[in-house]
């Protein structure tokens, strides 16, 4: 259904918090949701599209959906700040949690969240809280299961996603993210004294990354498919069953399962790391980055070559796109950046200053909609290629390669490395 947009300006009372300026609140009614969104209209419309795109995936995963009366919709509220979020939850009749970015309140069946440091993490949180809402109303009779790792693990598993503006894929391992859940979870598993039985039985505090890892392993640990017994385990957990007894019956003794779990997690890590924020994977070999300054993301492991095709923006606003040729720290890295007109600059950031290593020009045709980029390590040097033409090679330390841009919102496709 085409979303109907109603715009209002609301003066939000602070209820004991610092006073705030007026904020534009857009109320968007779509097929299944009524979204109350503080911020820009274009962002509100995209958030509404994401929610509707998530619904069929939620339904397929849970095998059920919330039963809504005619014209009834689920309510989601998005705020620009933690203060506004906390005030909204208080108005909803309950106390905001001490450390969280979002909260589903069963009392009013409303999901609340506020803006996070990156667009990707904000969108993941939107999906996360909507997943809680869908889970509770579709499977648990609006009651929380008896294990926090399971409840949060379900939502965390679904929330990591790929979104290209049209297609939404849930339940992925993000190629790059603000919080590297696979790495954090692996560190916890490899710590001395880790006890999987205590974790799944609810006798030990389980972090969100670890809850994600446990649930994802159960859901995909058999060559991408659920472990035997997974569906029955989830159904009985959703009915209020005891976590440890159900886990042991479905999957065997946790101590016996642990080596397999650990091996699986070591093989399912995110290959990329953020050098600076605002990077996300939007498809199997596609990434998006945006920044008003020089920004990059990098491969974690050494690579001998990295290639990508950057899509040229239609707008004529100044931008530069390219590759990260080396990175040893945030104060020592090199980027090769290309403009639409074909100017190429190789610049190294060192000790707080930029050093120009080379400048060249290789114009594209007027009909070009993309440029092919490649970096190849040749012994102590890194060579850079534009549309197959070798621009040069420079002696650079470190082994990390990556994607880079300056002052733009850019997409990279056909990203490959080895």
N, C-alpha and C positions, 0 to 999 in steps of 0.2 A: 504494500500500500504506500502511496506517496505520503511522505511525512508532512504533517500540518504544523507550521511554525507560528507560535505566538510569542511575542517579545514583550517583556515587562522589565521595569526597573524596580528592584526591591531594596529597601533599606533594612539590612539584616541587624537585628538586635544582638548585642554582644554577650548578654547573660554572664557577666563577670569577666569577659575577655576584653582585650584592648579594642577600642572603637575602630571601625573600618569605614572607608569611603564607600559610596554607592557603587554597586557592581551590576552590570548588565546580566540578567538571568533569562536565558532562552528556554522555553518549555516546548519540547518537541514530542509530539505523539506519533509513534510509528505503529507497525502492526502488532507488536507485543509489548512495547515499552512506552512509558512516559518519562522522558529524561529532563531533569531540571539542571541546567548547565550554566555556571558562571564563566563568562569569558566571551571570546569572539564567536560570532554566529557561524562562521565557516568551520570552526573547531567543533562546535556543538553538532552541526550537521554530520560531520565525519564520525563523531562518537556515536551518534544514533545509527549510522550505517554499520559501524563495527558491531554494535549490540545485535542488530538484526541479522548480520552475517554469522554471528556466533550461535544463534538459536538453533538452526538445523544441526550444527555440530554437537551442541549440548544434547539435543534430543537423541541423536544417533549414539552418543557415548553412554548416556544414562538409560537408554531404552524406555524412557518415559518423559513426560513434560508436565509443567504446572497446569492444573485444570483452571482455566480462566473463563469467567462468565462472558456473555456477549458484551463487547466493548470494554471489558476489563483489561487493564494493562499492569505490568510490573513497574514499580517506581524505582528510579535510580537518580541519585542526587550527587552532582559533581561541584566541588568548591575550589576556589583558587588558593586557599590557604588552610593550614591546619587549624587556625583560630576559627575560621568560618565553619569548617567541618565539625569541630567539637561543639560549637554553638548549635549547629543543625541537629546533631545527635541528641543534645540536651533537649531541644525542642521536640524531638521525636519521642521523648519520654524515658530515656535511659542514659547511662553514664558512658562517655567516650573511653575507649581503651587507652592505656598509658603510652604504648609504643606500637603504632600501626599507621598505615597510610589509608586504610579503608576499613569499613565495618558493615556487615549485614546484620540488621536488627530484626529478629523474628517477630518481635512484638507488633511491628507495623508492616512487616514484610518488605522493608525498604533497604536498599543498598546505598551506602554513603562512601565517598572517596574524595581525595583532594590531590591537587597537582603535584607531581614528582619532578625530580631534577632533569629527566629526559622525556621526550615525547614517547619513546618506546616503553619506558617503565610506567608512565602514566597510562598508556593504553593497556599494558599488561595488568595493571591494577584494576582498570575498568572491567576487563574480562574476568579477573579473579573474583571480584565482588559479585558480579553477575552470575558467575559459576556457583558461588555459595548460595545465592538466592534461588537459582534453578535447582540445585541439588536438594536443598531443604524442602522446597515446595513440590518438587517432582518425585522425591524418593524417601524422605525421612519424616514426613508429616510435620515438617517445620520444627524438628527437634534435632539438636546436635548429636552426632555419634559420640561414643564414649572414649575416643582416642583423638587427641588434637593433631597428631601427626597424620592421621588418616583424613580428617576433615580438611586440614590445610593442604595436605598432599594432593587431594583431588583438585582443589582450586589452583594450586601452583602448577600442577601438571598441565591443566587446560590453558592456563593464562600465558604460558610461553608460546609465542606465535610468530607467524609471518603474515604481513599485511602489505599489499602493494597498492592500496587504495581501492581495489575492487574485490580481490580474492583474499579470504582469511583462512589460514591453516592453523589449527590449534594443536597443542601437545607436541611441539617440536623441541629440540635442544637448540637454544639460540646460538647462532654463530658467534655473536658478540653481544654483550649486555653490560649494563651498569654494575650489576651484581652477578658475579660468575658462580652461579649455583653449583654446577658440576665440580668446580675446583674446591669450593668451600666444603661441600659434602664429602669429597674425597679426603680432604685434610682431617675432617672429623672421624671418618672411618679408620684412617691410618693412625690415629692417635692411640697411645698406649692405654689399654684398659677399656676400649670401646666395647659396649655390651649391646648387641642387637636385640636380645631378648628383653632387656630392660627398656629399650627404646620402643619396641612395638607393643609391649605390655602396658605402657603408660607409667612405668616406674622411674623414668628418667626424662628430663627436659629434652625435647627434640626441636632443633632449629628448623626454620622454614626450608633452607636448602636440603637438609637431611630428610625432612618429611617429603619433599619433592622427589629426592633420589629413591627413597624406599618405595613410594607409590609408583613412580615411573618404572622401576625395575619389575614390580609385580605386574604392571600393565603392558610392558613391552619386552620383558627380559628373555623371552623365548623366540629369538630371531625376529624381533619386532612385534610379536604377538604376546598376549597375556600368558602368564604362568598357569598351568592347570589348577583349577580351583578358584581362580580370580573372581569370576562372576558370582559364584556362591558366597565367597568371602565378603564382597562388597554388598551384596543383597542383605546378608545377615548383619553386617555392620550398620547398614542403613536402618535396620529394624531395631537397633539398640543392643546388639549382642556384645559379649565380652571380648575385647581385642586379642588378648594373648591366646585364649582357648581357640578362637576362630582362626587366628594366624597359624597356630601349630597344626590344627586339623587340616587346613587348606594347603599349607606349604611345608610342613614338617618342622623339626626343631630349628629355631633361629640360628643356633651355633653351627649346625650342619649346613645351613643355607648361606651363611656369611661369606665363606671363600668365593662362592659363585657370584654373590652380590658385589663383593669388592672387585673381582676381576671384570665384571660387567661395567662398573662405574669407571674403572681405569680406561676402558676402551670407548667410553661415551663422554668425552670432554669437549668443551667449546674450543675450536682451533684458533679463534681470534681474541685479541684483547684491545680494549679502548686505550689509546694514548690520550685522547681528549673525548669529551662526551658527544652525544648526538649522532651515533652510528647505529645502524640496525641492519639485520639481514632480512630482506623482503621476499626472497625466493631461493630456490636451491643453489643458484650461483649468482645471486643478485643482492646488492647492498645499496643502502641509501645513507648519505651523510649530509649534514647541513650545519653551517657555522658562518659567522660574520668575519672570522679570522682564519688563519691557517689551522687546520685540524687533520687528524689522521687516526686510523686504527691499524693494528699490526698483527701479523701471524705470531703465535706464541713460539712455535718451533722454527729452527733454521730452514730456509728454503733456498734452492738454487735459482728458481725462476718464478715469477708471478706475472700473470697477464690479466687484463681486464679491458672491457669496452665501456667508455663513458658516453652516456647519452647527452647530446648537446641541448641545453635548455632553449626553448623557443624565445623566451624573453631576452632582451638585449642588455640586461643589467650586467655589470662587470662580474666575472667569475673566473676562477682558474681551477682546473682539475688535473689529477695525476696520481703519482705513486710515491710511497715512502721508500726511499732507497737504503736508508739505514736508521737504526734507532738504538741508542744505548741508554738514554734517559730523556726526561722532558727538557733537558738543557743541552742535549747533543743528539741531533737527528738531521736528516737531509731529505728534502722533497724535490721531486721533478714535476713542475706544474705547467700546464698548457692552456692557452686561451683559445677561444673559438676562432680567432683570426690566425692562429698558428704560432704565436710567440711562445717559446719554451724557455723556462728559467730553472736552473739547477741551483738551489740555495741550501746552505747548511746553517742550522741554528747552533751556536756554540757560545757558552758562557754569556748568555743574555744578548747576543748580537747576531745579526744575519750576515753571512758571507756568501757572495755570489761566486759560484764555481764555474758557471757557463751560461751563455744565452744564445739562442739560435731561433730560426724561424722556418716553419714548414707548414704553409697554409693549406687548409682543406678546400675542397671545391664548394661552391655556393650551395650545392644540393646536399652536402654532407649533414647527416643527423647524428653522427657518432665519430669518436676517435679511438683507435686501438692502441693500447699502452702495454708495454712489457719491460720488466726489469730482470736482468740476469746477472748472477754473481759469477765473475770470472777471476778466480783466485782472490787476490786482495782487493780487486776492483769490482764495481757494480756498473754494468752498462744499461743504458736506457734507450728504448726503441719507441718511435711514434709511427703508427701505420706501417710497420715493417721496416722503417728506415732507422738505422743506428745513428743516434745523436752523439754518443760519446761514452766514455767510461771514466770512473773516478775512484781513487783509493779511499775506501771508507771502512771504518771499524764496525764490529758487530755483524750479526747475521740476519736480523729481522727485516722483512719486507712487508709492505702494506699498501693501503689506499690513502689518498690525501686529497685535500681541496682547500680552496681559499675563497671565502665570501660567496657562498652559493648553497643551493639545495639541489644536490646532484645524485644521479643514479648510475651505478656501475653494474654491468651484466657480464655474463660469460667469464666470471672470475675463476681462474684456475691457478694452481700452484703445485710445485713438487720439489 
